[in-house]
Amino acid sequence: MKMKWLLLGALALCAPVGAQGLTTVQDSLYAADGRYCAGAVNLSWPMFLAPDGRTVYAGNWDYPIAAAANGLSVTLEPGQYTATYNITPTGCAPAAEQWVVPASATPVNLASVRGAPSSSTSTLVFVDNSVPAGTLNGANTVFTLPSTPNPALSLNLYLNGMLMEAGSDYTLAAATVTFINGVVPGAGDALLASYRTGSSGVASVDNSVPTGTLNGTNAVFTLASAPSPALSLELYRNGLRLAAGGDFTLSGSTVTFGAGAIPQPGDALLASYRTGGI
């Protein structure tokens, strides 16, 4: 009996970590003439909670579609996704669609996941430090966020740490950001976006001015409340995003600037953060 329990314990340790609770979406895609479709599907998602309470961070990824039976096969956390196809031959590509992936121990097909997002899905309403999708080449002006900011004014968009100004540097239509007036991200540039996607009752603070003396020597400033989580704090000086741990440290609602980042007279400090939730 002792040997039996040892064997069962060893088998349990060998199980794939993180596989429990994932759902496989599997299906065949056909053109009107009966040929299989092939190519890829891009899935994007906001940050959300998995059914077991784990946080799944926002992102997007391309998944291949083979010209074969069940050529689409992806294994995902149950949640909400936006699917955009790039497949051939002509007639294969459907419009972008929403997936609501259920928890299922057996594979599900596309008909089971297509549809409008459900209000019962525990989707988080904050997207922090997401990278918009798009080509950084100095010519492309159009980038796509993982989800639509709601309200639109909650979008904070940064290019190389500099806060971009809506209407002057870019326009926003749903989840599409279009840069204007010669502001075109180039190769090697860094784009980051933070925003809300709705109201959940979680309190947030947008573009608040920390209190403290701007005299070039004072390093300690106070926020209106303590950011929760601390990582949700977005602090910028004269439109330049500051780095936690490098430019400043945070303790409760107190911001302490490093020696090389102390605000000077005439500087503008702004802080955005939330005060509860994930």
RAMOZI-V607100 format. One record per residue. N is the residue number from 0. RES is the residue in one letter. SS is DSSP state (h for helix, s for strand, l for the rest). BURIAL is + if it has 9 or more other ideal C-beta (glycine too) atoms within 8 Angstrom, else -. Layout:
# RAMOZI-V607100
<<N	RES	SS	BURIAL> <N	RES	SS	BURIAL>>
This chain:
# RAMOZI-V607100
<<0	M	l	-> <1	K	h	-> <2	M	h	-> <3	K	h	-> <4	W	h	-> <5	L	h	-> <6	L	h	-> <7	L	h	-> <8	G	h	-> <9	A	h	-> <10	L	h	-> <11	A	h	-> <12	L	h	-> <13	C	l	-> <14	A	l	-> <15	P	l	-> <16	V	l	-> <17	G	l	-> <18	A	l	-> <19	Q	l	-> <20	G	l	+> <21	L	s	+> <22	T	s	+> <23	T	s	+> <24	V	s	+> <25	Q	s	+> <26	D	s	+> <27	S	l	+> <28	L	l	+> <29	Y	s	+> <30	A	l	+> <31	A	l	-> <32	D	l	-> <33	G	l	-> <34	R	l	-> <35	Y	s	+> <36	C	l	+> <37	A	s	+> <38	G	s	+> <39	A	s	+> <40	V	s	+> <41	N	s	+> <42	L	s	+> <43	S	s	+> <44	W	s	+> <45	P	l	+> <46	M	l	+> <47	F	s	+> <48	L	s	+> <49	A	l	+> <50	P	l	-> <51	D	l	-> <52	G	l	-> <53	R	l	-> <54	T	s	+> <55	V	s	+> <56	Y	l	-> <57	A	l	+> <58	G	s	-> <59	N	s	-> <60	W	s	-> <61	D	s	-> <62	Y	s	+> <63	P	s	-> <64	I	s	+> <65	A	l	-> <66	A	l	-> <67	A	l	-> <68	A	l	-> <69	N	l	-> <70	G	l	+> <71	L	s	+> <72	S	s	+> <73	V	s	+> <74	T	s	-> <75	L	s	+> <76	E	s	+> <77	P	l	+> <78	G	s	+> <79	Q	s	+> <80	Y	s	+> <81	T	s	+> <82	A	s	+> <83	T	s	-> <84	Y	s	+> <85	N	s	-> <86	I	s	+> <87	T	s	-> <88	P	l	-> <89	T	l	-> <90	G	l	-> <91	C	l	+> <92	A	l	-> <93	P	l	-> <94	A	l	-> <95	A	l	-> <96	E	s	-> <97	Q	s	+> <98	W	s	+> <99	V	s	+> <100	V	s	+> <101	P	l	+> <102	A	l	-> <103	S	l	+> <104	A	l	-> <105	T	l	-> <106	P	l	+> <107	V	s	+> <108	N	l	+> <109	L	h	-> <110	A	h	-> <111	S	h	-> <112	V	h	+> <113	R	s	-> <114	G	l	-> <115	A	l	-> <116	P	l	+> <117	S	l	-> <118	S	l	-> <119	S	l	-> <120	T	l	+> <121	S	l	-> <122	T	s	+> <123	L	l	+> <124	V	l	+> <125	F	s	+> <126	V	s	+> <127	D	s	+> <128	N	s	-> <129	S	s	+> <130	V	l	-> <131	P	l	+> <132	A	s	+> <133	G	l	+> <134	T	l	-> <135	L	l	+> <136	N	l	-> <137	G	l	-> <138	A	l	-> <139	N	l	+> <140	T	l	-> <141	V	s	+> <142	F	s	+> <143	T	s	+> <144	L	l	+> <145	P	l	+> <146	S	l	+> <147	T	l	-> <148	P	l	+> <149	N	s	-> <150	P	l	-> <151	A	h	-> <152	L	h	-> <153	S	h	+> <154	L	l	+> <155	N	s	+> <156	L	s	+> <157	Y	s	+> <158	L	s	+> <159	N	l	-> <160	G	l	-> <161	M	s	+> <162	L	s	+> <163	M	l	+> <164	E	l	-> <165	A	s	+> <166	G	l	-> <167	S	l	-> <168	D	l	+> <169	Y	s	+> <170	T	s	-> <171	L	s	+> <172	A	s	-> <173	A	l	-> <174	A	l	-> <175	T	s	+> <176	V	s	+> <177	T	s	+> <178	F	s	+> <179	I	l	+> <180	N	l	-> <181	G	l	-> <182	V	l	+> <183	V	l	+> <184	P	l	+> <185	G	l	-> <186	A	l	-> <187	G	l	-> <188	D	l	+> <189	A	l	-> <190	L	s	+> <191	L	s	+> <192	A	s	+> <193	S	s	+> <194	Y	s	+> <195	R	s	+> <196	T	s	+> <197	G	l	-> <198	S	l	-> <199	S	l	-> <200	G	l	-> <201	V	l	+> <202	A	l	-> <203	S	s	+> <204	V	s	+> <205	D	s	-> <206	N	s	-> <207	S	s	+> <208	V	l	-> <209	P	l	+> <210	T	s	-> <211	G	l	+> <212	T	l	-> <213	L	l	+> <214	N	l	-> <215	G	l	-> <216	T	l	-> <217	N	l	+> <218	A	l	-> <219	V	s	+> <220	F	s	+> <221	T	s	+> <222	L	l	+> <223	A	l	-> <224	S	l	-> <225	A	l	-> <226	P	l	+> <227	S	s	+> <228	P	l	-> <229	A	h	-> <230	L	h	-> <231	S	h	+> <232	L	l	+> <233	E	s	+> <234	L	s	+> <235	Y	s	+> <236	R	s	+> <237	N	l	-> <238	G	l	-> <239	L	s	+> <240	R	s	+> <241	L	l	+> <242	A	l	-> <243	A	s	+> <244	G	l	-> <245	G	l	-> <246	D	l	+> <247	F	s	+> <248	T	s	-> <249	L	s	+> <250	S	s	-> <251	G	l	-> <252	S	l	-> <253	T	s	+> <254	V	s	+> <255	T	s	+> <256	F	s	+> <257	G	l	+> <258	A	h	-> <259	G	h	-> <260	A	h	+> <261	I	l	+> <262	P	l	+> <263	Q	l	-> <264	P	l	-> <265	G	l	-> <266	D	l	+> <267	A	l	-> <268	L	s	+> <269	L	s	+> <270	A	s	+> <271	S	s	+> <272	Y	s	+> <273	R	s	+> <274	T	s	+> <275	G	l	-> <276	G	l	-> <277	I	l	->>
